[in-house]
Amino acid sequence: MKKIVSILLAFFTLIAFTAVPIFADTAPLEENSIVTFFDNGSYLVQTVSEQPHLYSARSTTYTKTGNTNFDYYNKNNEHLFRFTITGTFHVVEGVSSTCTDSTYSYSIYDSSWKLDSASTWKSDNTAYGNAVFKDKFLFATIETVNIDAKVICDIYGNISF
């Protein structure tokens, strides 16, 4: 009987000291925006946001994901396209941040616009990307928009551009 009690006590002690509560970061998404106006009346809205992540109450190591969106509008406030770069980061809070993945996505809302080229890459704590969008009529290019994007994650998990 003593052996069973000892085993159960050891088991529950082990569980109590190794169980780590997990919490979802439920704070609202943080967003910062920059608007660039062009001579033809069009404008580009650059917005950075971060996605909630899971973290451990006892751990300072986690994965963080952030986005930089570029929304392009014409002079009539019509949304023409969106380009998004997403960076995934491995954070050791207060020590290091490393970009582990960099991807892009896009949506076109006006059929005359086309994505001509796009790419992403990563370095240290930054995800980079660029894109070229063109407004074409028949075989002529009416307008070209070049986008250079980045998402940065500092050693405290703060996302910026």
ROFI-270776 format. One record per atom (N, C-alpha, C): residue in three letters; chain; x, y, z. Coordinates in steps of 0.05 Angstrom, whole numbers, always signed. Layout:
% residues N
+------+-------+--------+--------+--------+
: rest : kette :   east :  north :     up :
+------+-------+--------+--------+--------+
:  ALA :     A :      X :      Y :      Z :
...
+------+-------+--------+--------+--------+
***
This chain:
% residues 161
+------+-------+--------+--------+--------+
: rest : kette :   east :  north :     up :
+------+-------+--------+--------+--------+
:  MET :     A :    +16 :    -24 :     +0 :
:  MET :     A :     +0 :     +0 :     +0 :
:  MET :     A :    +17 :    +25 :     +0 :
:  LYS :     A :    +39 :    +25 :    +16 :
:  LYS :     A :    +57 :    +48 :    +17 :
:  LYS :     A :    +70 :    +53 :    -10 :
:  LYS :     A :    +75 :    +31 :    -25 :
:  LYS :     A :    +88 :    +34 :    -51 :
:  LYS :     A :    +69 :    +48 :    -70 :
:  ILE :     A :    +43 :    +41 :    -70 :
:  ILE :     A :    +23 :    +53 :    -88 :
:  ILE :     A :    +20 :    +83 :    -81 :
:  VAL :     A :    +18 :    +89 :    -55 :
:  VAL :     A :    +15 :   +117 :    -46 :
:  VAL :     A :    +40 :   +133 :    -55 :
:  SER :     A :    +64 :   +121 :    -51 :
:  SER :     A :    +88 :   +135 :    -59 :
:  SER :     A :    +89 :   +140 :    -89 :
:  ILE :     A :    +81 :   +120 :   -105 :
:  ILE :     A :    +81 :   +124 :   -134 :
:  ILE :     A :    +61 :   +145 :   -142 :
:  LEU :     A :    +37 :   +145 :   -131 :
:  LEU :     A :    +16 :   +165 :   -137 :
:  LEU :     A :    +26 :   +193 :   -129 :
:  LEU :     A :    +38 :   +195 :   -105 :
:  LEU :     A :    +48 :   +221 :    -96 :
:  LEU :     A :    +70 :   +231 :   -114 :
:  ALA :     A :    +88 :   +214 :   -123 :
:  ALA :     A :   +109 :   +222 :   -141 :
:  ALA :     A :    +98 :   +230 :   -168 :
:  PHE :     A :    +78 :   +215 :   -178 :
:  PHE :     A :    +65 :   +221 :   -203 :
:  PHE :     A :    +52 :   +249 :   -202 :
:  PHE :     A :    +36 :   +254 :   -182 :
:  PHE :     A :    +22 :   +280 :   -180 :
:  PHE :     A :    +41 :   +303 :   -175 :
:  THR :     A :    +63 :   +298 :   -161 :
:  THR :     A :    +83 :   +319 :   -157 :
:  THR :     A :    +96 :   +325 :   -184 :
:  LEU :     A :   +103 :   +305 :   -199 :
:  LEU :     A :   +114 :   +309 :   -225 :
:  LEU :     A :    +96 :   +325 :   -244 :
:  ILE :     A :    +70 :   +318 :   -244 :
:  ILE :     A :    +50 :   +332 :   -260 :
:  ILE :     A :    +48 :   +361 :   -251 :
:  ALA :     A :    +48 :   +366 :   -225 :
:  ALA :     A :    +44 :   +393 :   -215 :
:  ALA :     A :    +67 :   +411 :   -223 :
:  PHE :     A :    +92 :   +400 :   -224 :
:  PHE :     A :   +115 :   +417 :   -230 :
:  PHE :     A :   +121 :   +418 :   -260 :
:  THR :     A :   +110 :   +401 :   -276 :
:  THR :     A :   +116 :   +402 :   -305 :
:  THR :     A :    +93 :   +413 :   -321 :
:  ALA :     A :    +70 :   +414 :   -310 :
:  ALA :     A :    +47 :   +425 :   -325 :
:  ALA :     A :    +51 :   +455 :   -327 :
:  VAL :     A :    +49 :   +465 :   -352 :
:  VAL :     A :    +52 :   +494 :   -357 :
:  VAL :     A :    +26 :   +504 :   -369 :
:  PRO :     A :    +14 :   +523 :   -356 :
:  PRO :     A :    -11 :   +534 :   -367 :
:  PRO :     A :     -5 :   +549 :   -393 :
:  ILE :     A :    -23 :   +546 :   -412 :
:  ILE :     A :    -21 :   +559 :   -438 :
:  ILE :     A :    -44 :   +579 :   -440 :
:  PHE :     A :    -37 :   +603 :   -449 :
:  PHE :     A :    -57 :   +624 :   -452 :
:  PHE :     A :    -58 :   +634 :   -480 :
:  ALA :     A :    -80 :   +643 :   -489 :
:  ALA :     A :    -82 :   +656 :   -515 :
:  ALA :     A :    -80 :   +686 :   -511 :
:  ASP :     A :    -64 :   +699 :   -528 :
:  ASP :     A :    -61 :   +727 :   -526 :
:  ASP :     A :    -86 :   +740 :   -538 :
:  THR :     A :   -103 :   +750 :   -522 :
:  THR :     A :   -129 :   +760 :   -532 :
:  THR :     A :   -130 :   +790 :   -535 :
:  ALA :     A :   -107 :   +803 :   -532 :
:  ALA :     A :   -107 :   +832 :   -536 :
:  ALA :     A :   -115 :   +838 :   -565 :
:  PRO :     A :   -127 :   +861 :   -570 :
:  PRO :     A :   -135 :   +868 :   -597 :
:  PRO :     A :   -111 :   +870 :   -615 :
:  LEU :     A :   -115 :   +865 :   -640 :
:  LEU :     A :    -93 :   +867 :   -659 :
:  LEU :     A :    -83 :   +896 :   -659 :
:  GLU :     A :    -57 :   +899 :   -658 :
:  GLU :     A :    -46 :   +926 :   -660 :
:  GLU :     A :    -42 :   +933 :   -689 :
:  GLU :     A :    -50 :   +957 :   -696 :
:  GLU :     A :    -47 :   +966 :   -724 :
:  GLU :     A :    -36 :   +994 :   -725 :
:  ASN :     A :    -17 :   +998 :   -743 :
:  ASN :     A :     -6 :  +1024 :   -749 :
:  ASN :     A :     -8 :  +1028 :   -779 :
:  SER :     A :    -13 :  +1052 :   -787 :
:  SER :     A :    -17 :  +1057 :   -816 :
:  SER :     A :     -1 :  +1081 :   -825 :
:  ILE :     A :     +8 :  +1080 :   -850 :
:  ILE :     A :    +20 :  +1102 :   -864 :
:  ILE :     A :     +6 :  +1105 :   -891 :
:  VAL :     A :     -1 :  +1129 :   -898 :
:  VAL :     A :    -15 :  +1134 :   -924 :
:  VAL :     A :     +4 :  +1150 :   -942 :
:  THR :     A :     +8 :  +1141 :   -966 :
:  THR :     A :    +25 :  +1155 :   -986 :
:  THR :     A :     +7 :  +1164 :  -1009 :
:  PHE :     A :     +6 :  +1190 :  -1014 :
:  PHE :     A :    -10 :  +1201 :  -1036 :
:  PHE :     A :     +7 :  +1206 :  -1060 :
:  PHE :     A :     -5 :  +1201 :  -1084 :
:  PHE :     A :    +10 :  +1204 :  -1109 :
:  PHE :     A :     -2 :  +1228 :  -1125 :
:  ASP :     A :    +13 :  +1237 :  -1144 :
:  ASP :     A :     +5 :  +1261 :  -1160 :
:  ASP :     A :    -21 :  +1257 :  -1175 :
:  ASN :     A :    -27 :  +1232 :  -1183 :
:  ASN :     A :    -51 :  +1227 :  -1199 :
:  ASN :     A :    -76 :  +1224 :  -1181 :
:  GLY :     A :    -73 :  +1228 :  -1155 :
:  GLY :     A :    -96 :  +1227 :  -1136 :
:  GLY :     A :    -99 :  +1200 :  -1123 :
:  SER :     A :    -84 :  +1180 :  -1132 :
:  SER :     A :    -86 :  +1153 :  -1120 :
:  SER :     A :    -70 :  +1154 :  -1094 :
:  TYR :     A :    -74 :  +1133 :  -1078 :
:  TYR :     A :    -59 :  +1131 :  -1052 :
:  TYR :     A :    -56 :  +1102 :  -1044 :
:  LEU :     A :    -35 :  +1098 :  -1028 :
:  LEU :     A :    -28 :  +1071 :  -1018 :
:  LEU :     A :    -28 :  +1072 :   -988 :
:  VAL :     A :    -43 :  +1054 :   -976 :
:  VAL :     A :    -45 :  +1052 :   -947 :
:  VAL :     A :    -29 :  +1028 :   -938 :
:  GLN :     A :     -9 :  +1033 :   -922 :
:  GLN :     A :     +8 :  +1012 :   -911 :
:  GLN :     A :     +0 :  +1008 :   -881 :
:  THR :     A :     -7 :   +983 :   -875 :
:  THR :     A :    -16 :   +977 :   -848 :
:  THR :     A :     -1 :   +953 :   -837 :
:  VAL :     A :     +8 :   +954 :   -813 :
:  VAL :     A :    +21 :   +931 :   -800 :
:  VAL :     A :     +2 :   +920 :   -778 :
:  SER :     A :     +2 :   +894 :   -776 :
:  SER :     A :    -15 :   +881 :   -756 :
:  SER :     A :     -1 :   +856 :   -746 :
:  GLU :     A :     -7 :   +848 :   -722 :
:  GLU :     A :     +4 :   +823 :   -711 :
:  GLU :     A :    -19 :   +804 :   -703 :
:  GLN :     A :    -13 :   +779 :   -706 :
:  GLN :     A :    -34 :   +759 :   -700 :
:  GLN :     A :    -29 :   +749 :   -672 :
:  PRO :     A :    -51 :   +744 :   -657 :
:  PRO :     A :    -49 :   +733 :   -630 :
:  PRO :     A :    -33 :   +707 :   -631 :
:  HIS :     A :    -18 :   +701 :   -610 :
:  HIS :     A :     -3 :   +677 :   -609 :
:  HIS :     A :     -7 :   +663 :   -582 :
:  LEU :     A :     +0 :   +638 :   -581 :
:  LEU :     A :     -1 :   +623 :   -556 :
:  LEU :     A :    +26 :   +625 :   -543 :
:  TYR :     A :    +25 :   +629 :   -517 :
:  TYR :     A :    +50 :   +630 :   -502 :
:  TYR :     A :    +46 :   +616 :   -475 :
:  SER :     A :    +68 :   +609 :   -464 :
:  SER :     A :    +68 :   +595 :   -438 :
:  SER :     A :    +74 :   +615 :   -416 :
:  ALA :     A :    +61 :   +611 :   -393 :
:  ALA :     A :    +65 :   +629 :   -371 :
:  ALA :     A :    +94 :   +627 :   -360 :
:  ARG :     A :   +107 :   +604 :   -364 :
:  ARG :     A :   +134 :   +599 :   -354 :
:  ARG :     A :   +155 :   +601 :   -375 :
:  SER :     A :   +148 :   +606 :   -399 :
:  SER :     A :   +167 :   +606 :   -421 :
:  SER :     A :   +168 :   +633 :   -434 :
:  THR :     A :   +192 :   +641 :   -442 :
:  THR :     A :   +195 :   +666 :   -456 :
:  THR :     A :   +202 :   +661 :   -486 :
:  THR :     A :   +197 :   +637 :   -495 :
:  THR :     A :   +203 :   +630 :   -523 :
:  THR :     A :   +176 :   +624 :   -536 :
:  TYR :     A :   +172 :   +637 :   -559 :
:  TYR :     A :   +146 :   +634 :   -573 :
:  TYR :     A :   +150 :   +641 :   -603 :
:  THR :     A :   +129 :   +635 :   -618 :
:  THR :     A :   +128 :   +642 :   -647 :
:  THR :     A :   +108 :   +666 :   -650 :
:  LYS :     A :   +117 :   +685 :   -666 :
:  LYS :     A :   +100 :   +709 :   -670 :
:  LYS :     A :    +97 :   +713 :   -700 :
:  THR :     A :    +74 :   +721 :   -709 :
:  THR :     A :    +68 :   +726 :   -737 :
:  THR :     A :    +58 :   +755 :   -741 :
:  GLY :     A :    +69 :   +768 :   -761 :
:  GLY :     A :    +61 :   +796 :   -766 :
:  GLY :     A :    +57 :   +800 :   -796 :
:  ASN :     A :    +40 :   +819 :   -803 :
:  ASN :     A :    +34 :   +825 :   -831 :
:  ASN :     A :    +38 :   +854 :   -837 :
:  THR :     A :    +46 :   +860 :   -861 :
:  THR :     A :    +45 :   +887 :   -872 :
:  THR :     A :    +28 :   +886 :   -897 :
:  ASN :     A :     +6 :   +902 :   -896 :
:  ASN :     A :    -13 :   +903 :   -919 :
:  ASN :     A :     -9 :   +929 :   -934 :
:  PHE :     A :    -11 :   +927 :   -960 :
:  PHE :     A :    -10 :   +951 :   -977 :
:  PHE :     A :    -36 :   +951 :   -993 :
:  ASP :     A :    -53 :   +971 :   -988 :
:  ASP :     A :    -79 :   +974 :  -1002 :
:  ASP :     A :    -77 :   +998 :  -1020 :
:  TYR :     A :    -81 :   +993 :  -1046 :
:  TYR :     A :    -79 :  +1015 :  -1066 :
:  TYR :     A :   -107 :  +1024 :  -1075 :
:  TYR :     A :   -111 :  +1050 :  -1075 :
:  TYR :     A :   -137 :  +1062 :  -1082 :
:  TYR :     A :   -133 :  +1083 :  -1104 :
:  ASN :     A :   -152 :  +1086 :  -1122 :
:  ASN :     A :   -150 :  +1107 :  -1142 :
:  ASN :     A :   -162 :  +1133 :  -1131 :
:  LYS :     A :   -162 :  +1154 :  -1147 :
:  LYS :     A :   -172 :  +1180 :  -1137 :
:  LYS :     A :   -201 :  +1180 :  -1130 :
:  ASN :     A :   -216 :  +1160 :  -1139 :
:  ASN :     A :   -245 :  +1158 :  -1132 :
:  ASN :     A :   -249 :  +1140 :  -1108 :
:  ASN :     A :   -228 :  +1134 :  -1094 :
:  ASN :     A :   -229 :  +1117 :  -1070 :
:  ASN :     A :   -237 :  +1088 :  -1076 :
:  GLU :     A :   -233 :  +1079 :  -1100 :
:  GLU :     A :   -239 :  +1051 :  -1107 :
:  GLU :     A :   -214 :  +1034 :  -1100 :
:  HIS :     A :   -219 :  +1013 :  -1085 :
:  HIS :     A :   -198 :   +995 :  -1077 :
:  HIS :     A :   -189 :   +978 :  -1101 :
:  LEU :     A :   -164 :   +980 :  -1110 :
:  LEU :     A :   -155 :   +967 :  -1134 :
:  LEU :     A :   -141 :   +940 :  -1128 :
:  PHE :     A :   -124 :   +940 :  -1108 :
:  PHE :     A :   -110 :   +915 :  -1101 :
:  PHE :     A :    -99 :   +916 :  -1073 :
:  ARG :     A :    -92 :   +893 :  -1063 :
:  ARG :     A :    -79 :   +890 :  -1037 :
:  ARG :     A :    -55 :   +871 :  -1040 :
:  PHE :     A :    -32 :   +879 :  -1028 :
:  PHE :     A :     -9 :   +862 :  -1027 :
:  PHE :     A :     -2 :   +859 :   -997 :
:  THR :     A :     +3 :   +834 :   -988 :
:  THR :     A :     +9 :   +828 :   -960 :
:  THR :     A :    +34 :   +812 :   -958 :
:  ILE :     A :    +52 :   +821 :   -941 :
:  ILE :     A :    +75 :   +805 :   -934 :
:  ILE :     A :    +72 :   +795 :   -905 :
:  THR :     A :    +77 :   +769 :   -901 :
:  THR :     A :    +74 :   +758 :   -874 :
:  THR :     A :   +101 :   +747 :   -865 :
:  GLY :     A :   +109 :   +754 :   -841 :
:  GLY :     A :   +133 :   +744 :   -829 :
:  GLY :     A :   +127 :   +727 :   -805 :
:  THR :     A :   +140 :   +705 :   -802 :
:  THR :     A :   +137 :   +688 :   -778 :
:  THR :     A :   +164 :   +689 :   -764 :
:  PHE :     A :   +163 :   +693 :   -737 :
:  PHE :     A :   +187 :   +698 :   -722 :
:  PHE :     A :   +189 :   +679 :   -698 :
:  HIS :     A :   +213 :   +671 :   -692 :
:  HIS :     A :   +219 :   +656 :   -667 :
:  HIS :     A :   +231 :   +676 :   -648 :
:  VAL :     A :   +217 :   +680 :   -625 :
:  VAL :     A :   +225 :   +700 :   -606 :
:  VAL :     A :   +233 :   +687 :   -580 :
:  VAL :     A :   +257 :   +695 :   -570 :
:  VAL :     A :   +266 :   +689 :   -543 :
:  VAL :     A :   +265 :   +716 :   -529 :
:  GLU :     A :   +244 :   +720 :   -514 :
:  GLU :     A :   +238 :   +747 :   -503 :
:  GLU :     A :   +262 :   +760 :   -489 :
:  GLY :     A :   +268 :   +784 :   -499 :
:  GLY :     A :   +290 :   +799 :   -487 :
:  GLY :     A :   +318 :   +791 :   -497 :
:  VAL :     A :   +319 :   +770 :   -513 :
:  VAL :     A :   +345 :   +759 :   -521 :
:  VAL :     A :   +349 :   +760 :   -552 :
:  SER :     A :   +329 :   +748 :   -566 :
:  SER :     A :   +333 :   +747 :   -595 :
:  SER :     A :   +306 :   +745 :   -609 :
:  SER :     A :   +306 :   +752 :   -635 :
:  SER :     A :   +283 :   +748 :   -653 :
:  SER :     A :   +295 :   +740 :   -680 :
:  THR :     A :   +284 :   +719 :   -691 :
:  THR :     A :   +294 :   +709 :   -717 :
:  THR :     A :   +271 :   +704 :   -735 :
:  CYS :     A :   +272 :   +714 :   -760 :
:  CYS :     A :   +251 :   +709 :   -780 :
:  CYS :     A :   +255 :   +681 :   -790 :
:  THR :     A :   +234 :   +664 :   -788 :
:  THR :     A :   +236 :   +637 :   -797 :
:  THR :     A :   +221 :   +632 :   -823 :
:  ASP :     A :   +203 :   +650 :   -831 :
:  ASP :     A :   +189 :   +647 :   -856 :
:  ASP :     A :   +179 :   +674 :   -866 :
:  SER :     A :   +178 :   +677 :   -892 :
:  SER :     A :   +169 :   +701 :   -905 :
:  SER :     A :   +152 :   +694 :   -929 :
:  THR :     A :   +127 :   +702 :   -930 :
:  THR :     A :   +109 :   +696 :   -952 :
:  THR :     A :    +94 :   +721 :   -961 :
:  TYR :     A :    +82 :   +719 :   -985 :
:  TYR :     A :    +65 :   +741 :   -994 :
:  TYR :     A :    +39 :   +730 :  -1004 :
:  SER :     A :    +19 :   +748 :  -1005 :
:  SER :     A :     -7 :   +741 :  -1017 :
:  SER :     A :    -17 :   +767 :  -1029 :
:  TYR :     A :    -36 :   +765 :  -1047 :
:  TYR :     A :    -47 :   +789 :  -1059 :
:  TYR :     A :    -76 :   +784 :  -1068 :
:  SER :     A :    -91 :   +806 :  -1071 :
:  SER :     A :   -118 :   +805 :  -1081 :
:  SER :     A :   -121 :   +829 :  -1100 :
:  ILE :     A :   -134 :   +824 :  -1123 :
:  ILE :     A :   -138 :   +845 :  -1143 :
:  ILE :     A :   -168 :   +849 :  -1144 :
:  TYR :     A :   -177 :   +875 :  -1142 :
:  TYR :     A :   -205 :   +882 :  -1141 :
:  TYR :     A :   -214 :   +895 :  -1167 :
:  ASP :     A :   -196 :   +902 :  -1184 :
:  ASP :     A :   -202 :   +915 :  -1210 :
:  ASP :     A :   -188 :   +898 :  -1231 :
:  SER :     A :   -202 :   +887 :  -1250 :
:  SER :     A :   -191 :   +868 :  -1269 :
:  SER :     A :   -170 :   +879 :  -1288 :
:  SER :     A :   -168 :   +905 :  -1290 :
:  SER :     A :   -147 :   +917 :  -1307 :
:  SER :     A :   -119 :   +915 :  -1294 :
:  TRP :     A :   -118 :   +910 :  -1268 :
:  TRP :     A :    -93 :   +908 :  -1254 :
:  TRP :     A :    -83 :   +880 :  -1254 :
:  LYS :     A :    -56 :   +876 :  -1256 :
:  LYS :     A :    -43 :   +850 :  -1256 :
:  LYS :     A :    -19 :   +851 :  -1238 :
:  LEU :     A :    -13 :   +829 :  -1225 :
:  LEU :     A :    +12 :   +827 :  -1210 :
:  LEU :     A :    +33 :   +819 :  -1231 :
:  ASP :     A :    +53 :   +836 :  -1235 :
:  ASP :     A :    +74 :   +831 :  -1255 :
:  ASP :     A :    +97 :   +814 :  -1243 :
:  SER :     A :   +104 :   +819 :  -1218 :
:  SER :     A :   +125 :   +803 :  -1204 :
:  SER :     A :   +123 :   +807 :  -1174 :
:  ALA :     A :   +132 :   +788 :  -1159 :
:  ALA :     A :   +133 :   +790 :  -1130 :
:  ALA :     A :   +153 :   +769 :  -1119 :
:  SER :     A :   +165 :   +776 :  -1096 :
:  SER :     A :   +183 :   +758 :  -1083 :
:  SER :     A :   +185 :   +765 :  -1054 :
:  THR :     A :   +195 :   +746 :  -1038 :
:  THR :     A :   +200 :   +751 :  -1009 :
:  THR :     A :   +226 :   +738 :  -1002 :
:  TRP :     A :   +238 :   +747 :   -980 :
:  TRP :     A :   +262 :   +735 :   -969 :
:  TRP :     A :   +263 :   +743 :   -939 :
:  LYS :     A :   +281 :   +731 :   -925 :
:  LYS :     A :   +284 :   +737 :   -896 :
:  LYS :     A :   +313 :   +741 :   -889 :
:  SER :     A :   +317 :   +757 :   -868 :
:  SER :     A :   +344 :   +762 :   -858 :
:  SER :     A :   +342 :   +771 :   -829 :
:  ASP :     A :   +356 :   +757 :   -811 :
:  ASP :     A :   +356 :   +764 :   -783 :
:  ASP :     A :   +327 :   +765 :   -772 :
:  ASN :     A :   +319 :   +789 :   -763 :
:  ASN :     A :   +292 :   +792 :   -751 :
:  ASN :     A :   +272 :   +806 :   -770 :
:  THR :     A :   +277 :   +804 :   -796 :
:  THR :     A :   +261 :   +819 :   -815 :
:  THR :     A :   +252 :   +801 :   -838 :
:  ALA :     A :   +227 :   +803 :   -846 :
:  ALA :     A :   +216 :   +791 :   -870 :
:  ALA :     A :   +214 :   +813 :   -891 :
:  TYR :     A :   +224 :   +808 :   -915 :
:  TYR :     A :   +224 :   +828 :   -936 :
:  TYR :     A :   +207 :   +818 :   -960 :
:  GLY :     A :   +197 :   +836 :   -975 :
:  GLY :     A :   +183 :   +829 :   -999 :
:  GLY :     A :   +181 :   +853 :  -1018 :
:  ASN :     A :   +176 :   +847 :  -1043 :
:  ASN :     A :   +171 :   +868 :  -1063 :
:  ASN :     A :   +151 :   +858 :  -1083 :
:  ALA :     A :   +138 :   +877 :  -1096 :
:  ALA :     A :   +119 :   +870 :  -1117 :
:  ALA :     A :   +117 :   +892 :  -1137 :
:  VAL :     A :   +109 :   +885 :  -1161 :
:  VAL :     A :   +104 :   +905 :  -1182 :
:  VAL :     A :    +76 :   +898 :  -1193 :
:  PHE :     A :    +58 :   +918 :  -1191 :
:  PHE :     A :    +31 :   +916 :  -1202 :
:  PHE :     A :    +29 :   +934 :  -1226 :
:  LYS :     A :    +15 :   +925 :  -1246 :
:  LYS :     A :    +11 :   +941 :  -1270 :
:  LYS :     A :    -18 :   +943 :  -1278 :
:  ASP :     A :    -26 :   +967 :  -1286 :
:  ASP :     A :    -53 :   +972 :  -1297 :
:  ASP :     A :    -49 :   +972 :  -1327 :
:  LYS :     A :    -61 :   +953 :  -1341 :
:  LYS :     A :    -57 :   +950 :  -1370 :
:  LYS :     A :    -84 :   +953 :  -1385 :
:  PHE :     A :    -81 :   +965 :  -1408 :
:  PHE :     A :   -103 :   +967 :  -1427 :
:  PHE :     A :    -93 :   +956 :  -1454 :
:  LEU :     A :   -105 :   +935 :  -1463 :
:  LEU :     A :    -94 :   +920 :  -1486 :
:  LEU :     A :    -65 :   +913 :  -1480 :
:  PHE :     A :    -46 :   +923 :  -1496 :
:  PHE :     A :    -18 :   +916 :  -1492 :
:  PHE :     A :     -3 :   +939 :  -1479 :
:  ALA :     A :    -16 :   +961 :  -1473 :
:  ALA :     A :     -3 :   +984 :  -1462 :
:  ALA :     A :     -5 :   +985 :  -1431 :
:  THR :     A :    +17 :   +992 :  -1419 :
:  THR :     A :    +16 :   +995 :  -1390 :
:  THR :     A :     +9 :  +1024 :  -1383 :
:  ILE :     A :    -13 :  +1027 :  -1369 :
:  ILE :     A :    -24 :  +1054 :  -1362 :
:  ILE :     A :    -10 :  +1064 :  -1336 :
:  GLU :     A :     -6 :  +1047 :  -1317 :
:  GLU :     A :     +6 :  +1055 :  -1291 :
:  GLU :     A :    +21 :  +1031 :  -1279 :
:  THR :     A :    +42 :  +1037 :  -1265 :
:  THR :     A :    +58 :  +1017 :  -1251 :
:  THR :     A :    +61 :  +1025 :  -1222 :
:  VAL :     A :    +57 :  +1006 :  -1203 :
:  VAL :     A :    +61 :  +1011 :  -1175 :
:  VAL :     A :    +81 :   +991 :  -1164 :
:  ASN :     A :   +103 :  +1002 :  -1154 :
:  ASN :     A :   +124 :   +985 :  -1142 :
:  ASN :     A :   +121 :   +986 :  -1111 :
:  ILE :     A :   +123 :   +963 :  -1099 :
:  ILE :     A :   +120 :   +961 :  -1070 :
:  ILE :     A :   +144 :   +947 :  -1059 :
:  ASP :     A :   +157 :   +960 :  -1039 :
:  ASP :     A :   +178 :   +948 :  -1023 :
:  ASP :     A :   +168 :   +945 :   -995 :
:  ALA :     A :   +168 :   +921 :   -985 :
:  ALA :     A :   +155 :   +915 :   -959 :
:  ALA :     A :   +174 :   +902 :   -940 :
:  LYS :     A :   +168 :   +906 :   -914 :
:  LYS :     A :   +183 :   +891 :   -894 :
:  LYS :     A :   +165 :   +889 :   -869 :
:  VAL :     A :   +171 :   +868 :   -853 :
:  VAL :     A :   +158 :   +864 :   -827 :
:  VAL :     A :   +181 :   +858 :   -808 :
:  ILE :     A :   +183 :   +873 :   -786 :
:  ILE :     A :   +204 :   +870 :   -767 :
:  ILE :     A :   +193 :   +861 :   -740 :
:  CYS :     A :   +207 :   +843 :   -727 :
:  CYS :     A :   +199 :   +834 :   -700 :
:  CYS :     A :   +223 :   +839 :   -681 :
:  ASP :     A :   +219 :   +855 :   -660 :
:  ASP :     A :   +242 :   +860 :   -642 :
:  ASP :     A :   +244 :   +838 :   -621 :
:  ILE :     A :   +263 :   +840 :   -603 :
:  ILE :     A :   +268 :   +818 :   -584 :
:  ILE :     A :   +246 :   +816 :   -563 :
:  TYR :     A :   +227 :   +835 :   -563 :
:  TYR :     A :   +204 :   +833 :   -544 :
:  TYR :     A :   +179 :   +825 :   -558 :
:  GLY :     A :   +181 :   +817 :   -584 :
:  GLY :     A :   +157 :   +807 :   -599 :
:  GLY :     A :   +141 :   +830 :   -610 :
:  ASN :     A :   +151 :   +854 :   -611 :
:  ASN :     A :   +136 :   +877 :   -623 :
:  ASN :     A :   +140 :   +877 :   -653 :
:  ILE :     A :   +117 :   +879 :   -667 :
:  ILE :     A :   +117 :   +878 :   -697 :
:  ILE :     A :   +116 :   +907 :   -707 :
:  SER :     A :   +133 :   +913 :   -727 :
:  SER :     A :   +132 :   +939 :   -740 :
:  SER :     A :   +140 :   +937 :   -769 :
:  PHE :     A :   +140 :   +959 :   -784 :
:  PHE :     A :   +149 :   +959 :   -812 :
:  PHE :     A :   +171 :   +979 :   -817 :
+------+-------+--------+--------+--------+
***
